[in-house]
């Protein structure tokens, strides 16, 4: 009998394989290993950077395998972490296995409590620019000296890491260059290439690890492959196209579809390909040398994904657009189910689909990374007030000075790489500032009045973006202002999903109109104010009931030419309320096991949504294995229920359904009221495969071809009186 000995995790095996296949970077490995294991390290933050495909992630894996096991590691992929302080703390808290709510002190204490060396590694840091200031100014300084932080990203570190005196002795910049010829030769030989093939690859790969890996894979499949000499990106593009020509057509289709989204899971791939099953193509994607397996699904290497998607957009634009539309529909549905732990995932998926240059500039301003945006300090007062005085009439500048005097915490500044303030903005929630100043400032007074006359719902939050100005250009678009707007997006993320409304102001409507109109800003003429002869035009952005995520979905949908299902924004309306869920789901989940049951549940959801689309149902909510849907027509609701009952049987499961017709209160995309409670309880009275309806449904459909049998009278919890229910008789039902 085999003795397995001490159990190891699969991740340990993966690290060993990664280490054994790693070549080069001995100087960087030695530098980092020495710092991590030293009792008196020369630096506590190492910043690895280099272009895509240069091997940053592989270096981290090799480093982790090379240092003593006593060192505790926490590796975080920034692609999967919401770019807000709470998002970061929540993700790190999960890694630390902190069960209570993750707060700043509990996280920093847990990291340093053992006193032993701990490494916190942040990979793909180029996606985390919004958080750089907070990490540098607040989080990292609070850590114990036993914590070594390793950052890896494409972009060089922000200049503040070099210029701030407190970082100069504990920060180390580590740029990655191409691999040496000797190291790349050893790597290719380990991949099974012959000497002549090695020489051929080295001529065009130029020491880029990703190009070397893809070339090795391509040449193993096509030994006579010839690639022209050129820069690494061009060689990678040639390799990508050549590699795809050797794949089966079904896999090529899956690769092209997956290249249009940020990440891909099996359900996403099913939606992109519009097929009921995608297990085989998904498993084929996992084997490709440019695909990484992450906690969010499969992720293409950025350079490869861009090459494939751009080629498809040029060669077959309609197919490219179709994939993106399908992705939009999938992510729109998914966003309704997102909970706090994966809300950022839904947002990031939708943001990735945006291509409109005007809209992209609003989210990803060009040149914004040349500036450091951080909360203003008392030392910034002089420059901030000078910028206001030079850009504004005296009357307007005086109000900015008053805001600084009363609420300096509402100001943020954008600094150049030399540390000079180039721009500022002030933003706040109106309930967090002095009421006297709020009503004396004519701009905020007008906004406050509008808000009072048009209140948001309880729990929804509002921002006043009072002003943004840059040195020399005022409120005109500029890289410094772009950096400010990018930081404002961070505030949006922090306040979602409760942020509902933003008030702001511009003086140059001709310039800003085309920029903000696609973002759903609307003029607020009642808020226009004249100060010092200048007209300040107020604008309002209502994010909608789904907050920032619904707003992003609407922007992306407009770009793709698709619109969300129309929903009422208020008032009562007569609707057919439809509930359905899987009968005996708990028992089936236990019998099947988590993984198999999860697949069945995903297939069930796909089939249900296909029938909802077919019969014009509006998905209101879903939880576990249940759906709440509304229909304008009770006949369509019953037809949809019957179709769902039949279609899910192929999965080896049965569902039950309940329908009721009544008035509901529409609140954004939700419906509330007694009619909803009645519909839910009608469903609970149904058995496997049954469709029960209230008497109101039966009465409305009197004289139709629908047939019902009496199911008796019942008391519904919390609903006065007795209710007569009826069972819908499907043709061929059993």
C-alpha angles and dihedrals in degrees: 000000000000116000110214096194119198112003117245130197121244088238088064090055091048091052091051092051091048090050095048091051094047121105135182130001091104093146093052092043092051093047094051097040091051092051093047095049098039120106088216104032118199089223137010101201121053118189114199115190140167142127124299113286095023093116107256096143092044090052090055091050092049091047091051091052094047101054126076118284090236089074110094115225132202112181117188127185107215091208088074100044124088108242095239130095092248091047091053093046092048093052093045091045090056090051090050090048093237105165099193123072110298111246130171098256096045091052097048091044094051092050092055103031098097096051090220122120111282126186121208108192122191112193129191088024091167087082092055103063093127090064101045096097095047093047093047098043104033118012106040096043088056094059124101118254091250089071115089115196121209119191124188126185145135097251125070114253119277112267091246089075087063102035101044106093093217092062101044096091101038101040126083126191112214114185117190120220133184119299118261119258091249094052094045090049091053091048094051092046090053088055091059102258121149120239092259091049090048091053091048093051095046091057094066106020093068091202097299106146096213092050090048092051094048092045091052091051093046095048092048086058095040110022094188095052113143123200122185119240114261147119116313097256092053092046090050091052091051091047092049093053092044092048092052093052089064095054127092113266092247092055092046089054090050091049092051093047093047091049090068095064136059095241136355133221127175093264091048091050091049089054094047093049094037092228131132093232131031103166097118098048090043092054090048090054090055091062097055116110094229096052124091125200108228135172088261096050133269119343125193118220104264096238093049093045091051091049093051097042094047091049091051092047090053097040101039110011095171093054089047091051092047092056091050092048091051089049091051092052091048095048092044090057092043093052090064089060098043117119127197095276095059103024091110090054090059092047094048092049092054095043090055091062094060113107104153104119094219092051094042090052088057091054101030107027115198113246093012092121089064088075134064114224116199141146112288118254129208088260091063094060097096096051094043093052092044090054090049093048093050096045102037138053111260094255092054093043090053091060091051088052090052091051089051092050094049103031114017088158089073092065127089126183134209112219129196122236086267090059097251120140107248101169144356141198134190123213133166147153107260092227090060099060138066112289092215095059091040091061097037094055102080093214098051090038090059091048092047090051092050090048091049091051093043104034124188122233122274111283094021116120134216133206129205111206094195100183145332122200137171131204110267097358104056112200094341117120112275138147090262091052089046089058089052092050090049090054090049087059086059088058089051089055093048092054099043136140088029100045107109109160143024126195120196143153140229133182098199107062094168091061100037099038096079090043100051102032093076086051091059097250111153129197116259101203092176087064097052113123134185115219121175091346094306121115114227108203115208121216131191130209115193108192091196131231092305091056120211094346094055089047092053091047090053092049092049093044091052090053091051094044095246130115133206117253106279114258132184117250097209148336133066124296138174112250141159108248114210128189128182137169141164116273114234093002095155093053092046092049091053092047095047100038126236099284098048093041091051089056092049090049092051091050090048092052091048093052093046092051092048090057092045089056090047094052098036097249121164113224106221102172143345131195125177105322098340134095134201111202136168129211131191089217126048089208091059090047093055093044090051092049091052092048092050092050090054099041097051094053089081086067091059094250138108128217133199127212139198129192134190133173116220148120117286134185111242112219108177107297093343133083123211136179144085091298089065092052091048092052091051093051093046088058092049089059091057125095131216111311093002129131113203124188134188121246090258090064092047092048094049091051095047110136093024127113091258115111125208135182125208113262096184134247121302141183112236116209111259093359117110121240134002122309125209113217130196133203118227112231112220119201108257092010118157 
